[in-house]
Amino acid sequence: SYVPDMLERRQPHRAAHLEHWKRDIDSGALRLAGAYGPVDGALFVFRGKTRAYVEERARTDPYCLAELVPSTSTVDWTVVVGADLGTP
């Protein structure tokens, strides 16, 4: 979840936040990510990483470090229908 007024409050941290996730994007581990509408949280879809890895990456995200994300949750997910996002 995000703090109220996230759109305004994130601006000083946005570049660092995007850079933080770049290695996971470049490696193909981070398959999809984006904020909910309304902007009260976000979803990140990983493939081929452990829950501990994902939780550590979230914990060290600049938004979390700036206390803009008061809580996170990590769940395992199995694609049942739809396109598989390919091999990690």
PDB file of N, CA, C and O in Angstrom:
ATOM      1  N   SER A   1       0.836  -1.183   0.000  1.00  0.00           N
ATOM      2  CA  SER A   1       0.000   0.000   0.000  1.00  0.00           C
ATOM      3  C   SER A   1       0.882   1.248   0.000  1.00  0.00           C
ATOM      4  O   SER A   1       2.040   1.210   0.415  1.00  0.00           O
ATOM      5  N   TYR A   2       0.315   2.334  -0.468  1.00  0.00           N
ATOM      6  CA  TYR A   2       1.024   3.616  -0.528  1.00  0.00           C
ATOM      7  C   TYR A   2       0.445   4.582   0.495  1.00  0.00           C
ATOM      8  O   TYR A   2      -0.681   4.416   0.964  1.00  0.00           O
ATOM      9  N   VAL A   3       1.233   5.590   0.829  1.00  0.00           N
ATOM     10  CA  VAL A   3       0.763   6.677   1.679  1.00  0.00           C
ATOM     11  C   VAL A   3      -0.192   7.567   0.879  1.00  0.00           C
ATOM     12  O   VAL A   3      -0.170   7.551  -0.352  1.00  0.00           O
ATOM     13  N   PRO A   4      -1.029   8.345   1.575  1.00  0.00           N
ATOM     14  CA  PRO A   4      -1.848   9.326   0.856  1.00  0.00           C
ATOM     15  C   PRO A   4      -0.944  10.316   0.106  1.00  0.00           C
ATOM     16  O   PRO A   4       0.189  10.567   0.516  1.00  0.00           O
ATOM     17  N   ASP A   5      -1.443  10.856  -0.960  1.00  0.00           N
ATOM     18  CA  ASP A   5      -0.700  11.829  -1.778  1.00  0.00           C
ATOM     19  C   ASP A   5       0.579  11.250  -2.369  1.00  0.00           C
ATOM     20  O   ASP A   5       1.564  11.967  -2.548  1.00  0.00           O
ATOM     21  N   MET A   6       0.567   9.972  -2.667  1.00  0.00           N
ATOM     22  CA  MET A   6       1.751   9.303  -3.193  1.00  0.00           C
ATOM     23  C   MET A   6       2.273   9.973  -4.462  1.00  0.00           C
ATOM     24  O   MET A   6       3.483  10.124  -4.628  1.00  0.00           O
ATOM     25  N   LEU A   7       1.384  10.368  -5.343  1.00  0.00           N
ATOM     26  CA  LEU A   7       1.838  10.953  -6.607  1.00  0.00           C
ATOM     27  C   LEU A   7       2.729  12.169  -6.377  1.00  0.00           C
ATOM     28  O   LEU A   7       3.730  12.342  -7.073  1.00  0.00           O
ATOM     29  N   GLU A   8       2.382  12.999  -5.423  1.00  0.00           N
ATOM     30  CA  GLU A   8       3.201  14.172  -5.122  1.00  0.00           C
ATOM     31  C   GLU A   8       4.439  13.805  -4.303  1.00  0.00           C
ATOM     32  O   GLU A   8       5.532  14.309  -4.563  1.00  0.00           O
ATOM     33  N   ARG A   9       4.265  12.940  -3.326  1.00  0.00           N
ATOM     34  CA  ARG A   9       5.344  12.631  -2.385  1.00  0.00           C
ATOM     35  C   ARG A   9       6.445  11.764  -2.990  1.00  0.00           C
ATOM     36  O   ARG A   9       7.568  11.755  -2.486  1.00  0.00           O
ATOM     37  N   ARG A  10       6.142  11.040  -4.056  1.00  0.00           N
ATOM     38  CA  ARG A  10       7.141  10.139  -4.640  1.00  0.00           C
ATOM     39  C   ARG A  10       8.174  10.866  -5.497  1.00  0.00           C
ATOM     40  O   ARG A  10       9.260  10.333  -5.724  1.00  0.00           O
ATOM     41  N   GLN A  11       7.864  12.056  -5.974  1.00  0.00           N
ATOM     42  CA  GLN A  11       8.704  12.731  -6.962  1.00  0.00           C
ATOM     43  C   GLN A  11      10.187  12.778  -6.602  1.00  0.00           C
ATOM     44  O   GLN A  11      11.010  12.470  -7.465  1.00  0.00           O
ATOM     45  N   PRO A  12      10.578  13.146  -5.381  1.00  0.00           N
ATOM     46  CA  PRO A  12      12.020  13.184  -5.082  1.00  0.00           C
ATOM     47  C   PRO A  12      12.705  11.814  -5.118  1.00  0.00           C
ATOM     48  O   PRO A  12      13.932  11.737  -5.171  1.00  0.00           O
ATOM     49  N   HIS A  13      11.923  10.742  -5.090  1.00  0.00           N
ATOM     50  CA  HIS A  13      12.465   9.382  -4.999  1.00  0.00           C
ATOM     51  C   HIS A  13      12.237   8.555  -6.266  1.00  0.00           C
ATOM     52  O   HIS A  13      12.711   7.423  -6.361  1.00  0.00           O
ATOM     53  N   ARG A  14      11.520   9.113  -7.230  1.00  0.00           N
ATOM     54  CA  ARG A  14      11.086   8.329  -8.399  1.00  0.00           C
ATOM     55  C   ARG A  14      12.251   7.803  -9.230  1.00  0.00           C
ATOM     56  O   ARG A  14      12.260   6.626  -9.590  1.00  0.00           O
ATOM     57  N   ALA A  15      13.222   8.635  -9.539  1.00  0.00           N
ATOM     58  CA  ALA A  15      14.355   8.180 -10.358  1.00  0.00           C
ATOM     59  C   ALA A  15      15.105   7.041  -9.662  1.00  0.00           C
ATOM     60  O   ALA A  15      15.464   6.052 -10.300  1.00  0.00           O
ATOM     61  N   ALA A  16      15.337   7.182  -8.369  1.00  0.00           N
ATOM     62  CA  ALA A  16      16.045   6.132  -7.620  1.00  0.00           C
ATOM     63  C   ALA A  16      15.203   4.857  -7.555  1.00  0.00           C
ATOM     64  O   ALA A  16      15.743   3.753  -7.624  1.00  0.00           O
ATOM     65  N   HIS A  17      13.894   5.004  -7.424  1.00  0.00           N
ATOM     66  CA  HIS A  17      12.984   3.849  -7.403  1.00  0.00           C
ATOM     67  C   HIS A  17      13.076   3.081  -8.719  1.00  0.00           C
ATOM     68  O   HIS A  17      13.219   1.858  -8.715  1.00  0.00           O
ATOM     69  N   LEU A  18      12.995   3.784  -9.831  1.00  0.00           N
ATOM     70  CA  LEU A  18      13.074   3.118 -11.139  1.00  0.00           C
ATOM     71  C   LEU A  18      14.446   2.477 -11.352  1.00  0.00           C
ATOM     72  O   LEU A  18      14.537   1.375 -11.891  1.00  0.00           O
ATOM     73  N   GLU A  19      15.496   3.154 -10.937  1.00  0.00           N
ATOM     74  CA  GLU A  19      16.851   2.600 -11.063  1.00  0.00           C
ATOM     75  C   GLU A  19      17.008   1.352 -10.189  1.00  0.00           C
ATOM     76  O   GLU A  19      17.682   0.399 -10.581  1.00  0.00           O
ATOM     77  N   HIS A  20      16.397   1.357  -9.027  1.00  0.00           N
ATOM     78  CA  HIS A  20      16.462   0.216  -8.104  1.00  0.00           C
ATOM     79  C   HIS A  20      15.981  -1.070  -8.774  1.00  0.00           C
ATOM     80  O   HIS A  20      16.554  -2.139  -8.562  1.00  0.00           O
ATOM     81  N   TRP A  21      14.931  -0.960  -9.582  1.00  0.00           N
ATOM     82  CA  TRP A  21      14.345  -2.148 -10.201  1.00  0.00           C
ATOM     83  C   TRP A  21      14.975  -2.497 -11.539  1.00  0.00           C
ATOM     84  O   TRP A  21      14.635  -3.525 -12.124  1.00  0.00           O
ATOM     85  N   LYS A  22      15.882  -1.669 -12.037  1.00  0.00           N
ATOM     86  CA  LYS A  22      16.452  -1.860 -13.377  1.00  0.00           C
ATOM     87  C   LYS A  22      17.140  -3.211 -13.544  1.00  0.00           C
ATOM     88  O   LYS A  22      16.960  -3.857 -14.576  1.00  0.00           O
ATOM     89  N   ARG A  23      17.919  -3.658 -12.564  1.00  0.00           N
ATOM     90  CA  ARG A  23      18.626  -4.938 -12.729  1.00  0.00           C
ATOM     91  C   ARG A  23      17.655  -6.104 -12.837  1.00  0.00           C
ATOM     92  O   ARG A  23      17.926  -7.070 -13.551  1.00  0.00           O
ATOM     93  N   ASP A  24      16.531  -6.025 -12.138  1.00  0.00           N
ATOM     94  CA  ASP A  24      15.536  -7.096 -12.229  1.00  0.00           C
ATOM     95  C   ASP A  24      14.799  -7.048 -13.561  1.00  0.00           C
ATOM     96  O   ASP A  24      14.437  -8.088 -14.110  1.00  0.00           O
ATOM     97  N   ILE A  25      14.578  -5.859 -14.076  1.00  0.00           N
ATOM     98  CA  ILE A  25      13.971  -5.712 -15.403  1.00  0.00           C
ATOM     99  C   ILE A  25      14.937  -6.243 -16.463  1.00  0.00           C
ATOM    100  O   ILE A  25      14.552  -7.031 -17.327  1.00  0.00           O
ATOM    101  N   ASP A  26      16.191  -5.805 -16.389  1.00  0.00           N
ATOM    102  CA  ASP A  26      17.187  -6.199 -17.384  1.00  0.00           C
ATOM    103  C   ASP A  26      17.437  -7.709 -17.386  1.00  0.00           C
ATOM    104  O   ASP A  26      17.686  -8.295 -18.440  1.00  0.00           O
ATOM    105  N   SER A  27      17.371  -8.337 -16.214  1.00  0.00           N
ATOM    106  CA  SER A  27      17.597  -9.783 -16.136  1.00  0.00           C
ATOM    107  C   SER A  27      16.368 -10.586 -16.568  1.00  0.00           C
ATOM    108  O   SER A  27      16.462 -11.794 -16.785  1.00  0.00           O
ATOM    109  N   GLY A  28      15.230  -9.926 -16.693  1.00  0.00           N
ATOM    110  CA  GLY A  28      14.000 -10.619 -17.049  1.00  0.00           C
ATOM    111  C   GLY A  28      13.247 -11.179 -15.858  1.00  0.00           C
ATOM    112  O   GLY A  28      12.195 -11.793 -16.033  1.00  0.00           O
ATOM    113  N   ALA A  29      13.759 -10.982 -14.651  1.00  0.00           N
ATOM    114  CA  ALA A  29      13.094 -11.505 -13.459  1.00  0.00           C
ATOM    115  C   ALA A  29      11.835 -10.716 -13.130  1.00  0.00           C
ATOM    116  O   ALA A  29      10.823 -11.298 -12.738  1.00  0.00           O
ATOM    117  N   LEU A  30      11.889  -9.404 -13.286  1.00  0.00           N
ATOM    118  CA  LEU A  30      10.718  -8.566 -13.056  1.00  0.00           C
ATOM    119  C   LEU A  30       9.965  -8.468 -14.371  1.00  0.00           C
ATOM    120  O   LEU A  30      10.394  -7.791 -15.305  1.00  0.00           O
ATOM    121  N   ARG A  31       8.835  -9.157 -14.425  1.00  0.00           N
ATOM    122  CA  ARG A  31       8.104  -9.296 -15.687  1.00  0.00           C
ATOM    123  C   ARG A  31       7.120  -8.170 -15.934  1.00  0.00           C
ATOM    124  O   ARG A  31       6.983  -7.703 -17.064  1.00  0.00           O
ATOM    125  N   LEU A  32       6.428  -7.725 -14.886  1.00  0.00           N
ATOM    126  CA  LEU A  32       5.446  -6.651 -14.978  1.00  0.00           C
ATOM    127  C   LEU A  32       5.467  -5.874 -13.673  1.00  0.00           C
ATOM    128  O   LEU A  32       5.731  -6.447 -12.616  1.00  0.00           O
ATOM    129  N   ALA A  33       5.194  -4.584 -13.735  1.00  0.00           N
ATOM    130  CA  ALA A  33       5.068  -3.778 -12.516  1.00  0.00           C
ATOM    131  C   ALA A  33       4.279  -2.526 -12.839  1.00  0.00           C
ATOM    132  O   ALA A  33       4.350  -1.998 -13.949  1.00  0.00           O
ATOM    133  N   GLY A  34       3.531  -2.062 -11.864  1.00  0.00           N
ATOM    134  CA  GLY A  34       2.792  -0.827 -12.052  1.00  0.00           C
ATOM    135  C   GLY A  34       1.870  -0.544 -10.894  1.00  0.00           C
ATOM    136  O   GLY A  34       1.521  -1.433 -10.118  1.00  0.00           O
ATOM    137  N   ALA A  35       1.481   0.717 -10.792  1.00  0.00           N
ATOM    138  CA  ALA A  35       0.588   1.161  -9.725  1.00  0.00           C
ATOM    139  C   ALA A  35      -0.854   0.811 -10.050  1.00  0.00           C
ATOM    140  O   ALA A  35      -1.253   0.725 -11.212  1.00  0.00           O
ATOM    141  N   TYR A  36      -1.624   0.614  -8.985  1.00  0.00           N
ATOM    142  CA  TYR A  36      -3.065   0.448  -9.129  1.00  0.00           C
ATOM    143  C   TYR A  36      -3.668   1.805  -9.460  1.00  0.00           C
ATOM    144  O   TYR A  36      -3.050   2.845  -9.234  1.00  0.00           O
ATOM    145  N   GLY A  37      -4.872   1.782  -9.994  1.00  0.00           N
ATOM    146  CA  GLY A  37      -5.640   3.006 -10.158  1.00  0.00           C
ATOM    147  C   GLY A  37      -6.908   2.871  -9.341  1.00  0.00           C
ATOM    148  O   GLY A  37      -7.678   1.949  -9.613  1.00  0.00           O
ATOM    149  N   PRO A  38      -7.183   3.704  -8.375  1.00  0.00           N
ATOM    150  CA  PRO A  38      -6.383   4.854  -7.978  1.00  0.00           C
ATOM    151  C   PRO A  38      -5.046   4.422  -7.378  1.00  0.00           C
ATOM    152  O   PRO A  38      -4.869   3.277  -6.962  1.00  0.00           O
ATOM    153  N   VAL A  39      -4.126   5.359  -7.347  1.00  0.00           N
ATOM    154  CA  VAL A  39      -2.761   5.051  -6.920  1.00  0.00           C
ATOM    155  C   VAL A  39      -2.725   4.873  -5.393  1.00  0.00           C
ATOM    156  O   VAL A  39      -2.429   5.801  -4.641  1.00  0.00           O
ATOM    157  N   ASP A  40      -3.041   3.632  -4.969  1.00  0.00           N
ATOM    158  CA  ASP A  40      -2.986   3.324  -3.539  1.00  0.00           C
ATOM    159  C   ASP A  40      -2.110   2.103  -3.264  1.00  0.00           C
ATOM    160  O   ASP A  40      -2.074   1.598  -2.142  1.00  0.00           O
ATOM    161  N   GLY A  41      -1.415   1.638  -4.279  1.00  0.00           N
ATOM    162  CA  GLY A  41      -0.526   0.493  -4.150  1.00  0.00           C
ATOM    163  C   GLY A  41      -0.019   0.099  -5.519  1.00  0.00           C
ATOM    164  O   GLY A  41      -0.289   0.778  -6.510  1.00  0.00           O
ATOM    165  N   ALA A  42       0.715  -1.000  -5.575  1.00  0.00           N
ATOM    166  CA  ALA A  42       1.284  -1.450  -6.848  1.00  0.00           C
ATOM    167  C   ALA A  42       1.404  -2.964  -6.848  1.00  0.00           C
ATOM    168  O   ALA A  42       1.324  -3.619  -5.809  1.00  0.00           O
ATOM    169  N   LEU A  43       1.598  -3.495  -8.040  1.00  0.00           N
ATOM    170  CA  LEU A  43       1.787  -4.929  -8.230  1.00  0.00           C
ATOM    171  C   LEU A  43       3.082  -5.143  -9.001  1.00  0.00           C
ATOM    172  O   LEU A  43       3.334  -4.486 -10.012  1.00  0.00           O
ATOM    173  N   PHE A  44       3.890  -6.062  -8.515  1.00  0.00           N
ATOM    174  CA  PHE A  44       5.130  -6.467  -9.188  1.00  0.00           C
ATOM    175  C   PHE A  44       5.037  -7.964  -9.432  1.00  0.00           C
ATOM    176  O   PHE A  44       4.731  -8.720  -8.509  1.00  0.00           O
ATOM    177  N   VAL A  45       5.293  -8.403 -10.651  1.00  0.00           N
ATOM    178  CA  VAL A  45       5.249  -9.824 -10.999  1.00  0.00           C
ATOM    179  C   VAL A  45       6.663 -10.274 -11.334  1.00  0.00           C
ATOM    180  O   VAL A  45       7.265  -9.814 -12.305  1.00  0.00           O
ATOM    181  N   PHE A  46       7.181 -11.180 -10.516  1.00  0.00           N
ATOM    182  CA  PHE A  46       8.512 -11.749 -10.712  1.00  0.00           C
ATOM    183  C   PHE A  46       8.397 -13.171 -11.217  1.00  0.00           C
ATOM    184  O   PHE A  46       7.378 -13.837 -11.038  1.00  0.00           O
ATOM    185  N   ARG A  47       9.457 -13.614 -11.845  1.00  0.00           N
ATOM    186  CA  ARG A  47       9.544 -15.006 -12.264  1.00  0.00           C
ATOM    187  C   ARG A  47      10.961 -15.498 -11.985  1.00  0.00           C
ATOM    188  O   ARG A  47      11.942 -14.832 -12.316  1.00  0.00           O
ATOM    189  N   GLY A  48      11.047 -16.672 -11.373  1.00  0.00           N
ATOM    190  CA  GLY A  48      12.342 -17.299 -11.161  1.00  0.00           C
ATOM    191  C   GLY A  48      13.130 -16.767  -9.976  1.00  0.00           C
ATOM    192  O   GLY A  48      14.340 -16.981  -9.901  1.00  0.00           O
ATOM    193  N   LYS A  49      12.476 -16.078  -9.051  1.00  0.00           N
ATOM    194  CA  LYS A  49      13.148 -15.564  -7.851  1.00  0.00           C
ATOM    195  C   LYS A  49      12.423 -16.092  -6.622  1.00  0.00           C
ATOM    196  O   LYS A  49      11.226 -16.378  -6.668  1.00  0.00           O
ATOM    197  N   THR A  50      13.152 -16.217  -5.533  1.00  0.00           N
ATOM    198  CA  THR A  50      12.555 -16.691  -4.295  1.00  0.00           C
ATOM    199  C   THR A  50      11.759 -15.576  -3.623  1.00  0.00           C
ATOM    200  O   THR A  50      11.951 -14.391  -3.899  1.00  0.00           O
ATOM    201  N   ARG A  51      10.872 -15.989  -2.745  1.00  0.00           N
ATOM    202  CA  ARG A  51      10.105 -15.020  -1.962  1.00  0.00           C
ATOM    203  C   ARG A  51      11.059 -14.137  -1.148  1.00  0.00           C
ATOM    204  O   ARG A  51      10.851 -12.927  -1.054  1.00  0.00           O
ATOM    205  N   ALA A  52      12.091 -14.727  -0.566  1.00  0.00           N
ATOM    206  CA  ALA A  52      13.058 -13.948   0.228  1.00  0.00           C
ATOM    207  C   ALA A  52      13.737 -12.884  -0.634  1.00  0.00           C
ATOM    208  O   ALA A  52      13.936 -11.757  -0.181  1.00  0.00           O
ATOM    209  N   TYR A  53      14.089 -13.226  -1.852  1.00  0.00           N
ATOM    210  CA  TYR A  53      14.716 -12.267  -2.759  1.00  0.00           C
ATOM    211  C   TYR A  53      13.779 -11.100  -3.033  1.00  0.00           C
ATOM    212  O   TYR A  53      14.175  -9.940  -2.929  1.00  0.00           O
ATOM    213  N   VAL A  54      12.539 -11.410  -3.383  1.00  0.00           N
ATOM    214  CA  VAL A  54      11.571 -10.364  -3.724  1.00  0.00           C
ATOM    215  C   VAL A  54      11.301  -9.470  -2.510  1.00  0.00           C
ATOM    216  O   VAL A  54      11.231  -8.249  -2.644  1.00  0.00           O
ATOM    217  N   GLU A  55      11.153 -10.064  -1.347  1.00  0.00           N
ATOM    218  CA  GLU A  55      10.894  -9.281  -0.143  1.00  0.00           C
ATOM    219  C   GLU A  55      12.068  -8.365   0.198  1.00  0.00           C
ATOM    220  O   GLU A  55      11.860  -7.232   0.633  1.00  0.00           O
ATOM    221  N   GLU A  56      13.283  -8.837   0.009  1.00  0.00           N
ATOM    222  CA  GLU A  56      14.463  -7.995   0.261  1.00  0.00           C
ATOM    223  C   GLU A  56      14.539  -6.852  -0.743  1.00  0.00           C
ATOM    224  O   GLU A  56      14.855  -5.722  -0.372  1.00  0.00           O
ATOM    225  N   ARG A  57      14.255  -7.134  -1.993  1.00  0.00           N
ATOM    226  CA  ARG A  57      14.269  -6.067  -3.009  1.00  0.00           C
ATOM    227  C   ARG A  57      13.209  -5.018  -2.686  1.00  0.00           C
ATOM    228  O   ARG A  57      13.464  -3.822  -2.823  1.00  0.00           O
ATOM    229  N   ALA A  58      12.027  -5.452  -2.261  1.00  0.00           N
ATOM    230  CA  ALA A  58      10.976  -4.501  -1.886  1.00  0.00           C
ATOM    231  C   ALA A  58      11.412  -3.685  -0.670  1.00  0.00           C
ATOM    232  O   ALA A  58      11.229  -2.468  -0.644  1.00  0.00           O
ATOM    233  N   ARG A  59      11.979  -4.339   0.321  1.00  0.00           N
ATOM    234  CA  ARG A  59      12.388  -3.657   1.551  1.00  0.00           C
ATOM    235  C   ARG A  59      13.413  -2.558   1.283  1.00  0.00           C
ATOM    236  O   ARG A  59      13.434  -1.544   1.980  1.00  0.00           O
ATOM    237  N   THR A  60      14.262  -2.757   0.274  1.00  0.00           N
ATOM    238  CA  THR A  60      15.318  -1.790  -0.016  1.00  0.00           C
ATOM    239  C   THR A  60      14.950  -0.819  -1.147  1.00  0.00           C
ATOM    240  O   THR A  60      15.788  -0.033  -1.588  1.00  0.00           O
ATOM    241  N   ASP A  61      13.700  -0.876  -1.611  1.00  0.00           N
ATOM    242  CA  ASP A  61      13.218   0.082  -2.607  1.00  0.00           C
ATOM    243  C   ASP A  61      13.250   1.486  -1.998  1.00  0.00           C
ATOM    244  O   ASP A  61      12.851   1.656  -0.846  1.00  0.00           O
ATOM    245  N   PRO A  62      13.711   2.489  -2.736  1.00  0.00           N
ATOM    246  CA  PRO A  62      13.732   3.854  -2.220  1.00  0.00           C
ATOM    247  C   PRO A  62      12.374   4.357  -1.714  1.00  0.00           C
ATOM    248  O   PRO A  62      12.329   5.156  -0.778  1.00  0.00           O
ATOM    249  N   TYR A  63      11.284   3.910  -2.308  1.00  0.00           N
ATOM    250  CA  TYR A  63       9.971   4.304  -1.787  1.00  0.00           C
ATOM    251  C   TYR A  63       9.752   3.738  -0.384  1.00  0.00           C
ATOM    252  O   TYR A  63       9.221   4.430   0.484  1.00  0.00           O
ATOM    253  N   CYS A  64      10.154   2.499  -0.158  1.00  0.00           N
ATOM    254  CA  CYS A  64      10.019   1.902   1.171  1.00  0.00           C
ATOM    255  C   CYS A  64      10.953   2.583   2.170  1.00  0.00           C
ATOM    256  O   CYS A  64      10.557   2.868   3.300  1.00  0.00           O
ATOM    257  N   LEU A  65      12.167   2.839   1.758  1.00  0.00           N
ATOM    258  CA  LEU A  65      13.135   3.500   2.639  1.00  0.00           C
ATOM    259  C   LEU A  65      12.683   4.908   3.024  1.00  0.00           C
ATOM    260  O   LEU A  65      13.003   5.387   4.112  1.00  0.00           O
ATOM    261  N   ALA A  66      11.943   5.569   2.140  1.00  0.00           N
ATOM    262  CA  ALA A  66      11.414   6.912   2.411  1.00  0.00           C
ATOM    263  C   ALA A  66      10.065   6.856   3.133  1.00  0.00           C
ATOM    264  O   ALA A  66       9.420   7.885   3.333  1.00  0.00           O
ATOM    265  N   GLU A  67       9.644   5.655   3.521  1.00  0.00           N
ATOM    266  CA  GLU A  67       8.402   5.430   4.247  1.00  0.00           C
ATOM    267  C   GLU A  67       7.160   5.868   3.462  1.00  0.00           C
ATOM    268  O   GLU A  67       6.181   6.348   4.034  1.00  0.00           O
ATOM    269  N   LEU A  68       7.226   5.693   2.144  1.00  0.00           N
ATOM    270  CA  LEU A  68       6.073   5.962   1.278  1.00  0.00           C
ATOM    271  C   LEU A  68       5.226   4.722   1.069  1.00  0.00           C
ATOM    272  O   LEU A  68       4.112   4.798   0.551  1.00  0.00           O
ATOM    273  N   VAL A  69       5.762   3.579   1.476  1.00  0.00           N
ATOM    274  CA  VAL A  69       5.060   2.294   1.348  1.00  0.00           C
ATOM    275  C   VAL A  69       4.982   1.695   2.749  1.00  0.00           C
ATOM    276  O   VAL A  69       5.916   1.027   3.193  1.00  0.00           O
ATOM    277  N   PRO A  70       3.861   1.933   3.454  1.00  0.00           N
ATOM    278  CA  PRO A  70       3.777   1.458   4.833  1.00  0.00           C
ATOM    279  C   PRO A  70       3.710  -0.057   4.982  1.00  0.00           C
ATOM    280  O   PRO A  70       4.056  -0.585   6.039  1.00  0.00           O
ATOM    281  N   SER A  71       3.270  -0.771   3.936  1.00  0.00           N
ATOM    282  CA  SER A  71       3.211  -2.229   4.046  1.00  0.00           C
ATOM    283  C   SER A  71       3.353  -2.863   2.667  1.00  0.00           C
ATOM    284  O   SER A  71       2.978  -2.284   1.648  1.00  0.00           O
ATOM    285  N   THR A  72       3.904  -4.062   2.674  1.00  0.00           N
ATOM    286  CA  THR A  72       4.012  -4.859   1.452  1.00  0.00           C
ATOM    287  C   THR A  72       3.539  -6.271   1.765  1.00  0.00           C
ATOM    288  O   THR A  72       3.488  -6.681   2.925  1.00  0.00           O
ATOM    289  N   SER A  73       3.200  -6.993   0.732  1.00  0.00           N
ATOM    290  CA  SER A  73       2.895  -8.414   0.891  1.00  0.00           C
ATOM    291  C   SER A  73       3.413  -9.141  -0.336  1.00  0.00           C
ATOM    292  O   SER A  73       3.458  -8.595  -1.439  1.00  0.00           O
ATOM    293  N   THR A  74       3.799 -10.376  -0.116  1.00  0.00           N
ATOM    294  CA  THR A  74       4.339 -11.211  -1.188  1.00  0.00           C
ATOM    295  C   THR A  74       3.549 -12.507  -1.209  1.00  0.00           C
ATOM    296  O   THR A  74       3.372 -13.154  -0.176  1.00  0.00           O
ATOM    297  N   VAL A  75       3.080 -12.879  -2.379  1.00  0.00           N
ATOM    298  CA  VAL A  75       2.326 -14.126  -2.519  1.00  0.00           C
ATOM    299  C   VAL A  75       2.851 -14.897  -3.721  1.00  0.00           C
ATOM    300  O   VAL A  75       3.331 -14.305  -4.688  1.00  0.00           O
ATOM    301  N   ASP A  76       2.760 -16.199  -3.655  1.00  0.00           N
ATOM    302  CA  ASP A  76       3.057 -17.034  -4.809  1.00  0.00           C
ATOM    303  C   ASP A  76       1.825 -17.047  -5.693  1.00  0.00           C
ATOM    304  O   ASP A  76       0.698 -16.966  -5.203  1.00  0.00           O
ATOM    305  N   TRP A  77       2.041 -17.148  -6.991  1.00  0.00           N
ATOM    306  CA  TRP A  77       0.941 -17.073  -7.947  1.00  0.00           C
ATOM    307  C   TRP A  77       1.210 -18.048  -9.076  1.00  0.00           C
ATOM    308  O   TRP A  77       2.332 -18.140  -9.572  1.00  0.00           O
ATOM    309  N   THR A  78       0.185 -18.771  -9.478  1.00  0.00           N
ATOM    310  CA  THR A  78       0.277 -19.712 -10.582  1.00  0.00           C
ATOM    311  C   THR A  78      -0.627 -19.239 -11.707  1.00  0.00           C
ATOM    312  O   THR A  78      -1.819 -19.020 -11.493  1.00  0.00           O
ATOM    313  N   VAL A  79      -0.077 -19.080 -12.895  1.00  0.00           N
ATOM    314  CA  VAL A  79      -0.882 -18.702 -14.055  1.00  0.00           C
ATOM    315  C   VAL A  79      -1.712 -19.912 -14.460  1.00  0.00           C
ATOM    316  O   VAL A  79      -1.168 -20.987 -14.708  1.00  0.00           O
ATOM    317  N   VAL A  80      -3.030 -19.738 -14.527  1.00  0.00           N
ATOM    318  CA  VAL A  80      -3.932 -20.819 -14.908  1.00  0.00           C
ATOM    319  C   VAL A  80      -4.410 -20.620 -16.332  1.00  0.00           C
ATOM    320  O   VAL A  80      -4.460 -21.574 -17.108  1.00  0.00           O
ATOM    321  N   VAL A  81      -4.758 -19.409 -16.682  1.00  0.00           N
ATOM    322  CA  VAL A  81      -5.174 -19.093 -18.048  1.00  0.00           C
ATOM    323  C   VAL A  81      -4.452 -17.827 -18.485  1.00  0.00           C
ATOM    324  O   VAL A  81      -4.039 -17.011 -17.660  1.00  0.00           O
ATOM    325  N   GLY A  82      -4.308 -17.680 -19.785  1.00  0.00           N
ATOM    326  CA  GLY A  82      -3.637 -16.506 -20.313  1.00  0.00           C
ATOM    327  C   GLY A  82      -2.232 -16.844 -20.752  1.00  0.00           C
ATOM    328  O   GLY A  82      -1.765 -17.978 -20.640  1.00  0.00           O
ATOM    329  N   ALA A  83      -1.590 -15.838 -21.247  1.00  0.00           N
ATOM    330  CA  ALA A  83      -0.240 -16.021 -21.788  1.00  0.00           C
ATOM    331  C   ALA A  83       0.773 -16.217 -20.679  1.00  0.00           C
ATOM    332  O   ALA A  83       0.787 -15.473 -19.699  1.00  0.00           O
ATOM    333  N   ASP A  84       1.608 -17.207 -20.836  1.00  0.00           N
ATOM    334  CA  ASP A  84       2.754 -17.375 -19.963  1.00  0.00           C
ATOM    335  C   ASP A  84       3.747 -16.298 -20.351  1.00  0.00           C
ATOM    336  O   ASP A  84       3.899 -16.004 -21.537  1.00  0.00           O
ATOM    337  N   LEU A  85       4.405 -15.719 -19.414  1.00  0.00           N
ATOM    338  CA  LEU A  85       5.314 -14.616 -19.684  1.00  0.00           C
ATOM    339  C   LEU A  85       6.683 -15.070 -20.167  1.00  0.00           C
ATOM    340  O   LEU A  85       7.636 -14.291 -20.163  1.00  0.00           O
ATOM    341  N   GLY A  86       6.780 -16.294 -20.573  1.00  0.00           N
ATOM    342  CA  GLY A  86       8.039 -16.777 -21.133  1.00  0.00           C
ATOM    343  C   GLY A  86       8.999 -17.273 -20.085  1.00  0.00           C
ATOM    344  O   GLY A  86       8.713 -17.224 -18.889  1.00  0.00           O
ATOM    345  N   THR A  87      10.118 -17.742 -20.528  1.00  0.00           N
ATOM    346  CA  THR A  87      11.134 -18.295 -19.652  1.00  0.00           C
ATOM    347  C   THR A  87      11.940 -17.155 -19.031  1.00  0.00           C
ATOM    348  O   THR A  87      12.291 -16.192 -19.713  1.00  0.00           O
ATOM    349  N   PRO A  88      12.230 -17.267 -17.734  1.00  0.00           N
ATOM    350  CA  PRO A  88      13.018 -16.190 -17.091  1.00  0.00           C
ATOM    351  C   PRO A  88      14.418 -16.081 -17.688  1.00  0.00           C
ATOM    352  O   PRO A  88      15.205 -15.234 -17.266  1.00  0.00           O
TER     353      PRO A  88
END
